[in-house]
Amino acid sequence: MVFAAKGVVHLRQYQKGTSFWGEDTTSKGNRDYFWDTFSKRRRKPSPLTPPCLERTHSPLCERPVTAGQTGCILVNKRENRPSSPQRIERPRGGITRKGMCSMGQEVKVVSVLVNTEMASSHEDRFHVVTPLKKSPILSNVTGTEVLLKLENIQPMGSFKIRGIGHYCQTLSKKGYTRFVCSSGGNAGLAAAYACNKLGLAATIVVPESTGQDIVQKLKGLGADVVVKGKVWDDADALAHQLAEAPGSVYVSPFNNPVIWEGNSTLIRELKDSLGLRKPSALVLAVGGGGLLAGLVSGMTDVGWLDVPIIAMETNGAHCLNAALQAGEIVTLPDITSIAKCLGAKTVCERAFQCARETDLISITVDDREVIEAIEKFLDDELMLVEPACGAALAAVYSGHIERLKLEGRLKNPHGPVVLIVCGGSAISLSQLLDFKSQFGLN
Ligand SMILES: Cc1ncc(COP(=O)(O)O)c(C=O)c1O
């Protein structure tokens, strides 16, 4: 039997030394059930199975698992003991009340999130825990409580350090000495910052659209900068080639499970701040989809999969919206929006899956609305953010939150709308003024 009645089964797998263990993250934040070794045949529990390794991590898996593999649940953490062979022979029904799987049940791993060595411990992680700020003005605009998750105050000014910092830390333990990252700007800054901290070399490949100020910041962090092509996809192709050199490793700005794992820390922080309150919606900007994939991973962990996700893109950098309309992943012919940091022509597969598995509302806005939103946010909150983030802000300033509320699309009506202020470095006051005159907004 395949445990798919509730949709996707996620296994988060951890490694310490040569041992692996895993937890079921499907069960709406309830981590009581764990999967033991994924052997095809059913067998007696391993004598290696310890009573409990850590509070939420229980039995050892003896080998890494991969998506698509099937296996069998042998241990139930609640009882802290291996399940009996009889129970393995006679599974107790399929899905339990809470949507979890029963001991002895055969399951299929649909996706695996690997968190090797738990690199981002509190002491050595590169990102900071950001404030969740209530915004009376934006709450007034939308007619609902709006909380701002201030990722713009992260080192290097965007959420990117969560995932990319975690990725660089994790991969540095494997002996790589040079990290090659393709980026529109913010991912490169995060990679350069992390490599600088780790004492490792960084090559950041950016497209021609990346501003000189960002190139200078990258160089200031000790990174080698290579400019290639018109859009991020061109830079990315070169980054893949450069990463083939001995000792080098490629860093995707958004498409890797370790990056999603790092990005998911944002949700755990939100959960800590909100306690028992659930958001009525989460608002974010989507580029290649790494933030979306990370948030959905975190939402799975904390039991927030019913929270609507408002996924904002700009027309001309709307690869997720185009994919959802087509019913399959598509590649945009070009990136024509000013939000260059959202400018992946193709959304990553995991983000596309996430969009289909959650209550995701995809919205696109025009560049002009983005610039209006950035300016209003500067006036309202005294913070200047780049167009990638302006796309998320336009959910408020272009009236989408208000409309969705009236349409009854915001769940948990007493919960706040959480807007992820993803930040970004591709902006200055003079650039904002240039954009304003470009769109006749003076
Ligand atoms: C400031 C900012 N916000 C949002 C995004 C979108 O993130 P993702 O590519 O993970 O979807 C990016 C991507 O670079 C970004 O720089």
The ligand as a MOL file (V3000), in Angstrom:
LIG
                    3D

  0  0  0     0  0            999 V3000
M  V30 BEGIN CTAB
M  V30 COUNTS 16 16 0 0 0
M  V30 BEGIN ATOM
M  V30 1 C 14.5990 39.9260 -2.5720 0
M  V30 2 C 14.1150 38.6570 -3.1840 0
M  V30 3 N 12.8610 38.2670 -2.9400 0
M  V30 4 C 12.3540 37.1450 -3.4800 0
M  V30 5 C 13.1110 36.3490 -4.3070 0
M  V30 6 C 12.5050 35.0890 -4.8570 0
M  V30 7 O 13.0930 33.9780 -4.2620 0
M  V30 8 P 13.0740 32.5620 -4.9810 0
M  V30 9 O 13.9790 32.6510 -6.1680 0
M  V30 10 O 13.5960 31.6460 -3.9370 0
M  V30 11 O 11.6750 32.3030 -5.3680 0
M  V30 12 C 14.4220 36.7100 -4.5770 0
M  V30 13 C 15.2680 35.8870 -5.4250 0
M  V30 14 O 16.4190 36.1410 -5.6550 0
M  V30 15 C 14.9530 37.8890 -4.0020 0
M  V30 16 O 16.2000 38.2740 -4.2270 0
M  V30 END ATOM
M  V30 BEGIN BOND
M  V30 1 1 1 2
M  V30 2 1 2 3
M  V30 3 2 2 15
M  V30 4 2 3 4
M  V30 5 1 4 5
M  V30 6 1 5 6
M  V30 7 2 5 12
M  V30 8 1 6 7
M  V30 9 1 7 8
M  V30 10 2 8 9
M  V30 11 1 8 10
M  V30 12 1 8 11
M  V30 13 1 12 13
M  V30 14 1 12 15
M  V30 15 2 13 14
M  V30 16 1 15 16
M  V30 END BOND
M  V30 END CTAB
M  END
